[in-house]
């Protein structure tokens, strides 16, 4: 069978109605046959531990239920990489640890990680003790990746089906409970004479109020109502005796234990030859309804006052208009809730909104299924933020979806922290690698004695200083990230002068001019001074060679904002640095040389501002920081803005 045939067989293995275990067993057997490897296995990775979920082949340590620390497993690197990990000669490969090699003794290995919506589940792997004569082909690696994807889809499908079954069971139990309530519901039928004495009461009165129906005959109705309802009961009787019907009059009755029972009374006159001779009616126990109404009021108040955004969308209208949004929705998005009714939520989308995420939400809505995702949305002021959106279909009694209940939660802070950790890892890994590698060469030079020791010492010292500086910047950035943002009123002139003084203390002599052309303060945190000093120091450090650098620091009004600019006369910012700051990502070909600009971006965007770096009109570089401006009479809370995306 060729590669295409194996792929078709793989699809067939997962297309049938077999359970997941059978599908995986067939797929693993197919993989071992295709790859000519003896062992195939599915793992679950959780909290640094690898567990064998299923396996084929004969290996003492690769059996269902066997576990080992992830750092002793071949899968340690597999869960870290995109695509597949293929090792032809494990004994000489840096991708397999010595501990893993000693533990499992596999000479050949290929595997791929299994990803679910909520993260990495584990891996699917194939291995054999002999080393492989030829590398794994692209088709073989794609086969393993396809298998991992199909397993992941089957796991998610199984979990989803379990969730649906659980929900169906819960709904079935609820339905049975409510049917029991309906079967045992009752109304009290009664008659009273013109004096207000009972002449008849149905058997249900014993179940509702505890009275023997016969014992009530002759007793005044007002003797069995709470004092708060005596006047209402008398007025209702008077209306009926005047020939009028009474509808949905709520009266508080007393049961045999003295407890209050709310009855909704509907009554009409009893006529004899055209003369009203009494009243008859039905009393329905509405105590449960009253309690439900009270709970509903509490729930409505809870929804209205919840911190997270809650919305309700008309599911019968193709435009999916909003029919309800709470105040929390307004706090999350910055929009006036009253102005949003009748609009589709697409107004929250913008330039950085991922179309695939939008498609995920749309697919869940069209399929009438719950859907949860995180998406970049835009507030009313145009600032982007990460929105965790959860949508749930709401059905009527006929099972028709009439509405969608939505929850919106601003998770920008968490996403910023995740992005920052990723960036720190990439920058440190790259820069440390670049700066540590020369030490090996320096050692070789010292050992051979063929180079000037003083020159080597200076070069080692220079590399060490770069490493220390990088470490200090990373520590500063981590410390800033751990602090909670504190919005303050900052004097623009003091921030500018303080930042310039701080930068001068750490830099070479230079000409620094300042121009503060705003009467407003800045609404940000005190760490803004540290960020601005970083920009000034960076401008001084990269000034023109052979002459004293010249830097201008300015603050000007820009609508509701105050713009801070740092302009230098240096050679201009490297295109790579500018791209990294603007787009917030680093690839193998796109590494920032330092963490200073990351620090500036973190500080500025956590206070709802923006940061850009680019070429100045007259040469050199200009860094622009925009933050909310605040006048003397405006409270800080009215101007303070929530954090926006870490890089934009």
Helices and strands as residue ranges (DSSP letters): H 3-15, H 20-35, E 39-46, E 49-56, E 67-69, G 70-72, H 75-78, E 84-87, G 90-92, H 98-104, E 108-116, E 119-128, H 138-183, E 187-193, E 198-201, H 204-208, H 213-216, G 221-224, G 227-229, H 230-241, E 246-254, E 260-272, E 275-285, H 287-305, E 309-314, E 322-325, H 327-333, H 337-340, G 345-348, H 355-366, E 371-378, E 384-395, E 401-410, H 412-448, H 453-482, E 488-490, H 492-505, E 510-517, E 521-524, H 528-541, E 549-558, E 561-568, H 575-583, H 596-606, E 610-615, E 621-630, H 636-639
